[in-house]
């Protein structure tokens, strides 16, 4: 017996594909990022392609990104609860309204300027960033492992993927899409990617500290690219 909800979702996926083909490159992929030779490490990426008349979106992160997220979570715990004044930043009543004139007498709000940080807010963020910097230098007792989750959405099949590979060029993104295509055709399990990393792979404090110099070079590279764009 067919599942009506699943059949309806598959139909909506195909309809979305018919209406959104312009997003595809010459290789039949949706590649949204610009890659530069200066980058040293990769952290996350996404790429899309078509399979059986439906969009497939791959949302990839490296295990080092999982590890960094764990560091940030630990820093938030150590920094303690955020002060109530942080909410004032997003309170429209306490923000300065920016207007655009519409004719001689009319005007409309086009943006808001957040109110200045209160002393306790600045102190909280100083404490939070200091904690994050310290934990980043020391590392934490945490292990990140490869994982994959496949879900159906109204417009695509979404693949949340965490595997240890480097996506530093468009060629790498194309290879990632090819690997995921193989997964979807061969059992939909992480085992289909077993040729890309050891079975017992894990990313922990040891790997994080080994990559310290590479992260520093990567940070410097990003700063240089930002400076070039602003020049």
N, C-alpha and C positions, 0 to 999 in steps of 0.2 A: 504493500500500500504506500502510495506516494505521500511525502510530507508536504502539505500545502504551503506552509511557511517557507520551507527550504526552496521549493519550486518557484515561489514568488520572488524570493531573494535572488535566485539564479537569473530569473528573467530581468530583474532590475539591473543586475550586473551587466548583462548583455546590452540592455538599452543604454546604459552609461557608456559602454565602450563605443557603440555606434555614434554617440553624440560627442565623443571626446578623443577622436583619433588624432587630432592635430598636435597632441602632446608628444607623439612618438617621433624619435629621431630616425635617421636613415637606417640604423641597426634594429629598428623596431622596439626601442627602449625609451623610457622616460628617464632622462638624466638631467637633474636639476642643479647640479653643482659645477663650479669651475675648479679645475684641479691645477695646481701649480707645482713646479719642480722643487720649490724651496721646502715643502712640507717634509717632516721627518717621521712623524707618527700619524696614525689615523685613529679616530675615536668613534665616529658614527657616520652613517651615510644612509641614503635611501635611493632605491631604483625601482622602476616599474616596467612591466612588460605584459604582453597579451598571451593568454593561454586558453585555448578552446573558446575563443570569443569573449573572454572575460579579462578584466584588469587583474593583475597580481602586483601588489605593492610589497616590497621587501624593506623592512625597517631594521637595519643592522647596527649593532654596536660591538665594539671590541671588549673582551673581558676587562681590559684596563679601565674602560668607561664605567663598567659595573663597580670596579674597585674604587674609582674616584667618587662615584655616587655614595658608596659606603663611607668614605672619608667625610664627605659633606654631611651625611646624616649624623655621624659621630660628633662632628664639630657643632652641629645644631644642638645635640643633646648636652654637650659640655658647656655651651654658651648659655644654656638655660632658656626660659620662656622669653619671648620677645615682649617689649613694653607696649602698652596700649597705644602709645603715641604713633606707632608705625601705621596703625589704621587711618590716622589723620591724613596720610599721604594720598589716600584714595577717597577721601570724603569730599564730595563736590562742594559742600557748604564751606569747607575750609581751604579750597583751592581758588586760585585767581583765574577768572574767566578771560579767555582771549576771543575777541570779536572780529567779525568781518563785516564791513559796511555793504548794505544792499540799497543802493540809491542814496538820496539825501538824508532821509530820516530813519530808515530801518537798518537793523543790523542783526546778525545771528552769531551764536556761540560756535566757534570752530575748534576750540581746544581748551584744555585746562592746564595751568601751571601748578604743580604740586607745592604745597606749603613747605617752608624750610624745615629741615630735620630738627626735632627737639634734642636737647642734650642727652636724654636717656636713649634716644634712638641712635644717635651717633656713637655713644658709648657701647651700645649693644653690637652694632656692626663692627666697630673696632675690635671688640672681644671675639666676635664670630670669625672675622677674617684672620685674626691672630691664631685662633684655635685651628682653623683650616690649614694655615701655613705650617704650623708646627706638626700637625698630623700628616701632612703631605710629605714633610721632610723625614719623619720618623717611620711612616707606614703604620698600619694597624693590623691586628690579628683578624684577618678576613680572607676568605677564599671565594673567588668567582669562577664558575664553571660554564662551559658551553651550554646553551639551551635554545629551544625553538618552540614557538607557539604559532599555530595556524588557526585563523578565525575567518569566518565569512561575515562580510559587511554588506550593506545594501548596494555598494558600488564596486566592491573589489574583494578579492581574497587577500587578507593581510597576513604577512609572515614576519613575526617578531623573532629576530635571529641574533644570537650572540655566539660568535665563533672567532678564534684568533687568526685573523688574516689582516693584511694591510690594504686599504683602499686609497691609494695615493694617485691614481690616474683613471682616466675614462676606461682604459683597457681593463683595469682591476674591477671597475664597476660592472663592465660587461661580463667578466668572468664570474663575478658574484651572482649576477642574474642567471647565467648558465647553470651554475651549481644548484640554485634554488629550483630552477625549472626541472632539473634532474630529480631533486627531492620530491617534487609534486607528482612526478611520473613514476616514482619508485618507492612507494610505501609511506611517504610523508613522515618519515622519522629521521632523527638526527643521525642515525647510523648511515644514512645515505651520503653523509658528508665525512665519513670516517677517514677518507683518504687525505683530508685537509689538516688534521691534527691528531695527536696521539689519543688513544682511548681514555687514558687516565689524566688528560690535560687539566691543569688548574692554574689560575693566576692568583698569586697571593703576595704577601709582604716581600718575599725574596725577589720576585719578578719586578715588583714596583720599584724597589730600591736599585736594582740593576739598571733600570731604564731612566734613572734620575738625570743623567747627562743628556740623554736623547730628549727627554721632556723639556729640559732647559733650552736645547737647540731649537726644538719645535716652537716653544714660546717666543724665542727671539725671532724666528722666521715669521710667525704670525704678526709680530710687532712691526717688522720691516715691511710686510705686505700692506698693513694698515697705513703705515706712513706713506708708502708709494701711492695708495689710492687717494690719500688726502692732499698729496702734493699737487 
